[in-house]
Amino acid sequence: MSKEHIVIREIEHKDNAQIEAIIKACFHEFNIPLEGTAYEDAETPLMYESNQGDKEVYFVIANENEVFGGGGIKHLKANDDNVCELQKMYFSPKIRGQGFGKTMFEKCMQAAKTFGYETCYLESASQLKAAIHIYESSGFKHLDRPLGNTGHYACGVWMIKTLL
């Protein structure tokens, strides 16, 4: 996949079906549980609509015709502190290994800081080793239990990072 003409931009309504397909395909590819994960979230088919509030954004990696992945920042549900969640960062195999994941991650972290969040939280699955490596090398620390109430009871990796 050539990096030419590929951009990271905010999600548009027309991207919903493609990003949903990418997110769900990753669960099958990496043998991640479908229940208790983003696979069955009500937001997953409606990523554009689900990310239109204050202090939240969802980005996609795309060219003119195709979406290749995405990731976003949103306030952590059921948490009164100034904590955001890195959400639904998944990529098509077409672009993996080319640095797009790290670039997307950095764009999301910058958005979190711009929004004024003090802390960023994320949940992942142990099968997503490349993503976890990016998080660890960027200063995220493992937690022994989840924060907030994302509904993702099947996620076994919980991490946090201070942004200030």
N, C-alpha and C positions, 0 to 999 in steps of 0.2 A: 504494500500500500504506500503510495507516494504521499509525502507530507504536503505536497502542493495542493492548494485549494481546500485544505482541511482547516477548520477554525473551531475555536471554543466560543460559544455564544449562549445567551440565555435561551431557555426552552421556548418554543412556540407551540400553539395548539396542534398544528399539523404533525408535530413530533411524537405525540402521545403513543400511537400504535407501535412505532418503531422502537422507542425506548422501552416500552413494556415488553416487547418481544426479546430484546437484548437482556433485560433483567431476568426474565423467566428462563431464557436459554442457559444462562450461567448456572442456575440452580440444578438443571439436569446435567450439564457438562461436568460440574464439580461434585455432584452427588450430595447436595445440600438439602436438608429437610425442607419440604414445601410448606408444612404447617408450622405456625409460630415464627414465620419469617416474612420478609418483604414480598415473597412470592404471592401471599394471599392478602396483602394490605389492600384496603379499599383505595388508597392513593395511587397504587402502581399503575392502573390503567388511565389515571387522570393526573399525570405528573405536572402538566401545565397548570391546571386548575388548582392543584394542591400546593402550589408554590407562588401564590400571588399576594401573600400577606406581608406585613411589615417585618423587616429583618429576616427575610428568607429569600432564597434564590435557588434555582436549579439550572445547571449548565449542561449543554450537550456538546459533544464533539461531532462535527458533521461537515460534509461538503454540500454542494447545492442540492443533491438528491437523496443523500443517505445519512442517517444517524449511525454513529459507531459506538456511542457510549455516553455516559453522563454521571453527574454527581452534584450534590447540593448541600446547602446549609439551611437549617431551620431550628427554631427554639425547641429545646428538648421537652417533650410532653411530660406533664405531671412533675415539673420541676420549677420551683419558684425562683431559683437562683439565675444568674445571668449566664446560662449554659446553653450552647447550641449543640446540635447533633450534625455530624457529617453523615449524609443520607444517600442511600441508593447509588453508590459509586460502582458501576459495572461497565464492562467494555466487551465489544465484539472481538473474537479471535483475530479479525482482520487487522486490528491496530495494536494488539498487545506486543510488548517487547520493543516498542519504538519511542518510549518516553512520554507518551500521551497521558498515562495514568499519573505520573509524577507531576506533569504540568497541570492536569485537572485538579489534583490534590492541592497544589500550591495556589491555584486560583480560588479554590474553596476556602482555604485558610485565610487568604487575603480578604475575601468577602466577609468572613467571620470577624476579622479584626476591624474592618470598615464599619460593620454593623455595631461594633462596640461590645461584642461578647467577651467575657473574661476567660471562659473555659470552653473547650471543645471536647465532646464525648462522641464515641463511635462504638458500634457493635459490628461484629463480623463473625464469620464462620472459620473454624480452624483450617478448613480446606483451602482457603484463599491466602496461601502463604506469601505470594508476591506482594499483595496489598498490605498484609500485616508487616512485612519487612519495610515497606515505605513508611508506614505509620511509626514503627519503632525507631527507624533511622531519623525521623523528623521530631523525635522527642515525646511521642505518646508513651504513656506508662500503662501497664496492665492493671486492671482492677480484679478483685475476686468476686464481684457481684455486679449486676446491672444497676444503672441509675435511671430515674424517671420511670415512665411506663410506656414503652414503645409497642408493647404487645409481641415482641420478638423473643418469646421464651425459648426458642430453639437455638438462638445464637449463643455460642459458648465463649466468645472473645469479647471482652469489654475493655475499652481503653479511654484514657483521658489525657488532656494536655492543657496547661495554663497558657493563655495567649498573650497576656500582658507582659 
